[in-house]
Amino acid sequence: MKMMADSQRQAEVAGRGKDVMPFSLAATTHIFTKNVRGGIQQVVVKKPTDAGQVKMTRQHLQEIRDQFLKGDFSGPSHIHGQDMPGLADLKASKPGQIAIDYKEVKGGAQLTYTTSDVSLVAALHKWFDAQLSDHGKDALEGHALHDGMK
């Protein structure tokens, strides 16, 4: 029963994702790697030679970085719902409490979230877990061997 509920939720999230994400969810993999100061969110195209999807992925991550730095989490709210775990705490954070760095990677891009506030680290981790669950087969949990942030 839980698997059916999970599958239904994932289908609903994918449907709403089209309103926010310009790229194809099925053509990309979202990788969420937690670390002691936040984490890394990567979106990479399954076929890195698909230049159009790579371009849209990179543009989207740049746009959401800018929105998040302004406290605008309307994209995740629309896709995942207002009660998405961790989202309320992220929305309540003050400008500058979370640094978000953008970087291009092979076949896509990544955002690195860094904060010294332990409650915001916990919120980021809950937010990552919710996305892993909601994106199903199109998401992976990353494993940092050493993030250099002790």
Residue pairs with C-beta under 8 A, 6 or more apart in sequence:
6 133
6 136
7 136
9 133
9 134
10 134
10 135
10 136
13 79
13 80
13 134
13 135
14 25
14 26
14 135
14 138
16 78
16 79
17 25
17 79
18 25
19 78
19 79
20 75
20 78
20 79
21 60
21 79
22 56
22 59
22 60
23 43
23 45
23 53
23 56
23 57
23 60
24 53
25 135
25 138
26 138
27 45
27 46
27 47
27 50
27 53
28 43
28 44
28 45
28 46
28 53
28 57
28 108
28 138
29 43
29 44
29 46
29 138
29 139
29 140
30 41
30 42
30 43
30 131
30 135
30 138
30 139
30 140
31 40
31 41
31 42
31 43
31 44
31 139
31 140
31 141
31 142
32 39
32 40
32 41
32 42
32 128
32 129
32 131
32 132
32 139
32 140
32 141
32 142
33 39
33 40
33 42
33 141
33 142
33 143
33 144
34 124
34 125
34 128
34 144
35 144
35 147
35 149
36 121
36 147
36 149
36 150
37 114
37 115
37 116
37 121
37 147
37 149
38 98
38 112
38 113
38 114
38 115
38 120
38 121
38 124
39 112
39 113
39 124
39 125
39 128
40 110
40 111
40 112
40 113
40 142
40 144
41 61
41 110
41 111
41 113
41 128
41 131
42 105
42 108
42 109
42 110
42 142
43 57
43 60
43 61
43 108
43 109
43 110
44 57
44 105
44 106
44 107
44 108
45 53
45 54
45 57
45 107
45 108
47 53
48 54
48 106
48 107
48 108
54 107
54 108
57 108
57 109
58 104
58 108
58 109
61 102
61 108
61 109
61 110
61 111
62 102
62 109
64 75
64 111
65 100
65 102
65 111
67 73
67 74
67 75
68 90
68 98
68 100
69 95
69 100
70 95
71 91
71 93
71 95
73 87
73 90
73 91
76 84
76 87
76 127
76 131
77 84
77 87
79 134
80 87
80 130
80 131
80 134
84 127
84 130
85 126
85 127
85 129
85 130
86 122
86 123
86 124
86 125
86 126
86 127
86 128
86 129
86 130
87 123
87 127
87 130
89 119
89 120
89 122
89 123
90 98
90 120
90 123
90 124
90 127
93 115
93 117
93 120
93 123
97 115
97 117
97 120
98 113
98 114
98 115
98 117
98 120
98 124
99 112
99 113
99 114
99 115
100 111
100 112
100 113
100 114
101 111
101 112
101 114
102 109
102 110
102 111
103 109
103 110
103 111
103 112
113 124
114 149
115 121
115 124
131 139
132 139
132 140
132 141
